[in-house]
């Protein structure tokens, strides 16, 4: 069961990175610099993606050490 939790935490960390880079790569936001989606949404998604990555990676490392 612990191995499954480690795998799921690692997968969530990778998905967090994908969420973070999404507005800048494959799910582009609008190109007008003055628009709300460009000024607010893209940086917010990046911050939340990094936050998801950090928390999930920390959880995977802690679970790995507890094995």
Helices and strands as residue ranges (DSSP letters): H 2-22, H 36-36, I 37-41, H 42-66
